[in-house]
Amino acid sequence: MQKTSDLIWQDTQHQKLFEIIDDLKTEAGDEVVQQLQIYIESHFSLEEEYMRLLDYPGYQAHLEAHNKFREEISKLRSNSPSGELERQALSTFLYQWLKLHVLGIDKELETFILSSHKK
């Protein structure tokens, strides 16, 4: 059940990210990773815009986490000689990373946004 204090846009985007990661288990790896990169960039950009507009004090650390994820995805794609990635390993890595991110610094951001007088 959705709490009324949740950020619906953020929760909906997080659910979509986990769905794309689940797709990695059954679909061609690189195509799904490309879809994930596009979606994650859209999601990260929206979060980053909120952080800037609301003067979020944790902006720099959150941005660094986003950039680290961007780098990891790029490395995974470039280190795959055939362009195909090992789907299960990639899915596990992405799921764990996003789970920690969503339940960690994204929850801090959510709390900040919901309590901000600027929203």
Salt bridges, closest charged atoms under 4 A:
ASP6 OD1 - LYS3 NZ 3.79
ASP22 OD1 - LYS25 NZ 3.95
ASP30 OD1 - ARG77 NE 2.93
GLU41 OE1 - ARG70 NE 2.77
GLU47 OE2 - HIS14 NE2 3.69
GLU47 OE2 - HIS43 NE2 2.96
GLU47 OE1 - HIS62 NE2 3.14
GLU47 OE1 - HIS66 NE2 2.94
GLU48 OE2 - HIS66 ND1 2.78
GLU48 OE2 - ARG70 NH2 3.10
GLU49 OE1 - ARG52 NH2 2.74
ASP55 OD2 - LYS118 NZ 2.31
GLU72 OE2 - LYS68 NZ 3.30
GLU72 OE2 - LYS75 NZ 3.69
ASP106 OD2 - HIS14 NE2 2.75
ASP106 OD1 - HIS62 NE2 2.88
ASP106 OD1 - HIS101 NE2 3.17
GLU110 OE1 - LYS107 NZ 3.07
